Amino acid sequence: MIAALAFFSCSDAASKLMTASLPAVEVAWLRFCAFTFLMLGAATLTGRLHDLQSRRPRLQTLRALGVLGSSVFFIMGLGFLPMAEATAIAFVSPVIVTALSIPILGEVVGWRRWSAVAVGLLGVLIVVRPGTGAFDTAAIFPILSAASWAVALVVTRKMSGSDGPLTSLTYAAIVGLLITSAIVPFGWVTPGWREIGLGFVTGVTSTIAQWLVVLAFQQARASVLAPFSYSQLVWSGLLGYLVFGNVPDEWTLIGAGVIIASGLYTAHRERTVRVSSALAK
């Protein structure tokens, strides 16, 4: 999981470099080109093309739209915000997952988890500081990215056991490529070899990261892995400093700490509820 998040941060850094010369949708398009090529190549080499047919294609398409929205909105945010700040804001996704699990999964959420939701939102407010001179309207992009990713996660839970990881990843790649291919001509900027190379890097690193996440979830429960997901803030802060010279300010670190505390408590409550349910059975 830690390795996956390091690769995700590398992908984000390459994407941020490209946003200086290319529109966000085109950056995402280059990422999905590489993503699709790698997934179809993997399915062909392993002789598993027949496994790509989904048992629940509508849910797979919805999940793919969530993955696409998460990618595009986050890249848009990276065009304006430091990596560490954008990553810290995007950590609000577990909070949104909690809220969405009620109407979509029919879960019952108690006051403790709702309190964690409120604390997580407070952490976001600390990072973005609305009403102050430090507020940047671009902060809405990582929030939208987190919301899109939360949709993808909840849908993944809903269709658990229906399809294998190869099917889910390939669906996300193809749907993302088709939609970005339809949009990208309207703001097309011819990429140079530098951008094409960075596009290949962001596609490869994000694909490796997603495979590592799948491997991690095959070995451990989400509640066990949740604390490690916050290591991405370390990688993003480090790459943001080394590549772009950005140093997170104290408010970003404080807000990130509040958001992380909220997410860890949410993971703890999910594990507690799961254990209680198992004992009751």
C-alpha positions as CSV (number, residue, x, y, z in Angstrom):
1,M,0.0,0.0,0.0
2,I,2.8,2.4,0.9
3,A,4.5,1.6,-2.5
4,A,1.2,2.2,-4.3
5,L,0.9,5.6,-2.8
6,A,4.5,6.5,-3.7
7,F,3.7,5.6,-7.3
8,F,0.5,7.7,-7.2
9,S,2.5,10.7,-6.0
10,C,5.0,10.2,-8.8
11,S,2.0,10.2,-11.2
12,D,0.7,13.3,-9.7
13,A,4.1,15.1,-9.9
14,A,4.3,14.2,-13.6
15,S,0.8,15.4,-14.2
16,K,1.5,18.7,-12.4
17,L,4.5,19.2,-14.7
18,M,2.3,18.7,-17.7
19,T,-0.4,21.2,-16.6
20,A,2.1,24.0,-17.2
21,S,1.7,23.5,-21.0
22,L,-1.4,21.2,-21.5
23,P,-5.0,21.4,-20.4
24,A,-6.0,19.1,-17.6
25,V,-8.3,17.0,-19.8
26,E,-5.4,16.4,-22.2
27,V,-3.2,15.4,-19.4
28,A,-5.8,12.9,-18.2
29,W,-6.2,11.7,-21.8
30,L,-2.5,10.9,-22.1
31,R,-2.8,9.0,-18.7
32,F,-5.7,7.0,-19.9
33,C,-4.0,6.2,-23.2
34,A,-1.2,4.6,-21.4
35,F,-3.6,3.0,-18.9
36,T,-5.7,1.4,-21.6
37,F,-2.6,0.2,-23.5
38,L,-1.2,-1.4,-20.4
39,M,-4.4,-3.1,-19.3
40,L,-5.3,-4.5,-22.7
41,G,-1.7,-5.6,-23.2
42,A,-1.8,-7.4,-19.8
43,A,-5.1,-9.1,-20.7
44,T,-3.7,-10.2,-24.1
45,L,-0.4,-11.5,-22.8
46,T,-2.1,-13.5,-20.0
47,G,-4.8,-14.8,-22.3
48,R,-7.6,-13.3,-20.2
49,L,-9.4,-11.1,-22.7
50,H,-12.5,-13.3,-22.2
51,D,-12.5,-12.2,-18.5
52,L,-13.1,-8.5,-19.4
53,Q,-16.8,-9.1,-19.9
54,S,-18.5,-7.7,-16.8
55,R,-21.4,-9.2,-15.0
56,R,-22.6,-5.7,-13.9
57,P,-21.6,-3.4,-16.8
58,R,-23.7,-0.5,-15.6
59,L,-22.1,-0.4,-12.2
60,Q,-18.7,-0.8,-13.8
61,T,-19.4,2.2,-16.0
62,L,-20.5,4.2,-13.0
63,R,-17.3,3.2,-11.1
64,A,-15.2,4.2,-14.2
65,L,-16.9,7.6,-14.3
66,G,-15.9,8.1,-10.6
67,V,-12.3,7.2,-11.4
68,L,-12.3,9.5,-14.4
69,G,-13.8,12.4,-12.4
70,S,-11.3,11.8,-9.6
71,S,-8.4,11.9,-12.1
72,V,-9.5,15.0,-14.1
73,F,-10.5,17.1,-11.1
74,F,-7.3,16.3,-9.2
75,I,-5.2,17.2,-12.2
76,M,-7.1,20.5,-12.6
77,G,-6.4,21.2,-8.9
78,L,-2.7,20.4,-9.4
79,G,-2.5,23.2,-12.0
80,F,-3.1,25.7,-9.3
81,L,-2.3,24.2,-5.9
82,P,0.9,22.7,-4.3
83,M,0.9,18.9,-4.3
84,A,0.7,18.5,-0.5
85,E,-2.2,20.9,-0.2
86,A,-4.2,19.2,-3.0
87,T,-3.5,15.8,-1.5
88,A,-4.5,16.9,2.0
89,I,-7.8,18.2,0.7
90,A,-8.5,15.0,-1.3
91,F,-8.1,13.0,1.9
92,V,-11.7,14.0,2.7
93,S,-12.9,11.1,0.5
94,P,-13.4,8.6,3.5
95,V,-15.8,11.2,5.0
96,I,-17.8,11.3,1.7
97,V,-17.7,7.5,1.5
98,T,-19.4,7.4,5.0
99,A,-22.1,9.8,3.8
100,L,-22.7,7.9,0.5
101,S,-22.9,4.5,2.2
102,I,-26.3,5.4,3.6
103,P,-28.3,5.9,0.4
104,I,-26.2,3.6,-1.8
105,L,-25.3,0.7,0.5
106,G,-28.1,1.0,3.0
107,E,-25.6,1.2,5.9
108,V,-26.6,2.7,9.3
109,V,-24.2,5.4,10.4
110,G,-24.2,6.3,14.1
111,W,-23.4,9.6,15.8
112,R,-19.7,8.6,16.3
113,R,-19.0,8.3,12.6
114,W,-21.1,11.4,11.8
115,S,-18.9,13.2,14.3
116,A,-15.8,12.0,12.4
117,V,-17.4,13.4,9.2
118,A,-17.8,16.8,10.9
119,V,-14.2,16.7,12.1
120,G,-13.0,15.8,8.6
121,L,-14.8,18.7,7.1
122,L,-13.4,21.0,9.7
123,G,-9.9,19.8,8.6
124,V,-10.7,20.7,5.0
125,L,-11.8,24.2,6.1
126,I,-8.5,24.6,8.0
127,V,-6.5,23.8,4.9
128,V,-8.5,26.0,2.4
129,R,-9.3,28.8,4.9
130,P,-12.3,30.3,3.2
131,G,-12.8,34.0,3.8
132,T,-9.1,34.7,4.2
133,G,-6.5,36.0,1.8
134,A,-5.0,32.5,1.7
135,F,-8.2,31.0,0.2
136,D,-7.9,29.7,-3.4
137,T,-11.0,28.8,-5.3
138,A,-9.1,26.0,-7.0
139,A,-9.5,24.1,-3.7
140,I,-12.9,23.0,-5.0
141,F,-11.1,20.7,-7.6
142,P,-9.5,18.3,-5.1
143,I,-12.8,18.2,-3.2
144,L,-14.7,17.2,-6.3
145,S,-11.9,14.7,-7.0
146,A,-12.5,13.2,-3.5
147,A,-16.2,13.1,-4.1
148,S,-15.7,11.3,-7.4
149,W,-13.3,8.8,-5.8
150,A,-15.8,8.2,-3.0
151,V,-18.4,7.3,-5.6
152,A,-16.0,4.8,-7.2
153,L,-15.2,3.2,-3.8
154,V,-18.8,2.9,-2.8
155,V,-19.8,1.3,-6.1
156,T,-16.8,-1.0,-5.8
157,R,-18.2,-2.2,-2.5
158,K,-21.7,-2.6,-4.0
159,M,-20.5,-4.9,-6.7
160,S,-18.0,-6.8,-4.5
161,G,-17.4,-10.3,-5.9
162,S,-19.1,-9.6,-9.2
163,D,-15.9,-9.0,-11.3
164,G,-12.2,-9.5,-11.0
165,P,-9.7,-6.6,-10.6
166,L,-8.6,-7.0,-14.2
167,T,-12.1,-6.3,-15.4
168,S,-12.6,-3.3,-13.1
169,L,-9.3,-1.7,-14.0
170,T,-9.8,-2.2,-17.8
171,Y,-13.3,-0.8,-17.6
172,A,-12.0,2.3,-15.9
173,A,-9.2,2.6,-18.5
174,I,-11.5,2.2,-21.6
175,V,-14.3,4.4,-20.3
176,G,-11.9,7.1,-19.3
177,L,-10.1,7.0,-22.6
178,L,-13.4,7.2,-24.6
179,I,-14.8,10.1,-22.7
180,T,-11.5,12.1,-22.6
181,S,-11.1,11.4,-26.4
182,A,-14.5,13.0,-27.0
183,I,-13.6,16.1,-25.0
184,V,-9.9,16.7,-25.7
185,P,-10.2,18.0,-29.3
186,F,-12.1,21.1,-28.1
187,G,-9.0,22.4,-26.2
188,W,-6.3,20.5,-28.1
189,V,-2.7,21.6,-27.6
190,T,-0.2,19.6,-29.6
191,P,2.1,18.0,-27.0
192,G,5.9,17.9,-27.5
193,W,8.1,14.9,-26.8
194,R,8.5,16.1,-23.2
195,E,4.8,16.0,-22.6
196,I,4.4,12.6,-24.3
197,G,7.2,11.2,-22.2
198,L,5.6,12.6,-19.0
199,G,2.2,11.3,-20.1
200,F,3.7,7.8,-20.4
201,V,5.3,8.2,-17.0
202,T,2.0,9.2,-15.3
203,G,0.1,6.4,-17.1
204,V,2.6,3.7,-16.1
205,T,3.0,4.9,-12.5
206,S,-0.7,5.3,-11.9
207,T,-1.4,1.8,-13.4
208,I,1.3,0.2,-11.3
209,A,-0.2,2.0,-8.2
210,Q,-3.7,0.7,-8.9
211,W,-2.3,-2.9,-9.3
212,L,-0.5,-2.6,-6.0
213,V,-3.7,-1.4,-4.3
214,V,-5.5,-4.4,-5.6
215,L,-2.7,-6.7,-4.3
216,A,-2.9,-4.9,-0.9
217,F,-6.6,-5.4,-0.6
218,Q,-6.2,-9.1,-1.5
219,Q,-4.0,-9.4,1.6
220,A,-5.7,-7.2,4.2
221,R,-9.0,-5.5,5.1
222,A,-9.6,-1.9,4.2
223,S,-9.7,-0.9,7.9
224,V,-6.2,-2.3,8.3
225,L,-4.8,-0.5,5.2
226,A,-6.6,2.8,5.8
227,P,-3.9,4.2,8.2
228,F,-1.2,3.6,5.6
229,S,-3.0,5.5,2.9
230,Y,-2.0,8.8,4.6
231,S,1.6,8.1,3.8
232,Q,0.8,9.7,0.5
233,L,0.9,13.1,2.2
234,V,4.6,12.4,3.0
235,W,5.4,11.4,-0.6
236,S,3.4,14.4,-2.0
237,G,5.2,16.8,0.3
238,L,8.6,15.4,-0.5
239,L,8.1,15.4,-4.3
240,G,6.4,18.8,-4.1
241,Y,9.6,20.2,-2.4
242,L,12.1,18.3,-4.6
243,V,10.4,19.0,-8.0
244,F,8.5,22.3,-7.4
245,G,10.2,23.8,-4.4
246,N,6.8,23.9,-2.5
247,V,6.9,23.7,1.4
248,P,3.5,23.0,3.1
249,D,2.6,25.8,5.5
250,E,1.5,25.2,9.1
251,W,-2.2,25.4,8.3
252,T,-2.0,22.8,5.6
253,L,-0.2,20.4,8.1
254,I,-2.7,21.2,10.9
255,G,-5.7,20.6,8.6
256,A,-4.1,17.4,7.2
257,G,-3.7,16.2,10.7
258,V,-7.3,16.8,11.5
259,I,-8.5,15.1,8.3
260,I,-6.2,12.1,9.0
261,A,-7.5,11.8,12.6
262,S,-11.1,11.8,11.2
263,G,-10.2,9.1,8.6
264,L,-8.4,6.9,11.1
265,Y,-11.4,7.1,13.5
266,T,-13.8,6.2,10.7
267,A,-11.7,3.2,9.9
268,H,-11.6,2.2,13.5
269,R,-15.4,2.4,13.8
270,E,-15.9,0.3,10.6
271,R,-13.6,-2.4,12.1
272,T,-15.4,-2.2,15.4
273,V,-18.8,-2.5,13.8
274,R,-17.6,-5.4,11.6
275,V,-16.2,-7.3,14.6
276,S,-19.4,-6.7,16.6
277,S,-21.5,-8.0,13.7
278,A,-19.3,-11.1,13.3
279,L,-19.6,-11.9,17.1
280,A,-23.4,-11.4,16.9
281,K,-23.6,-14.1,14.2
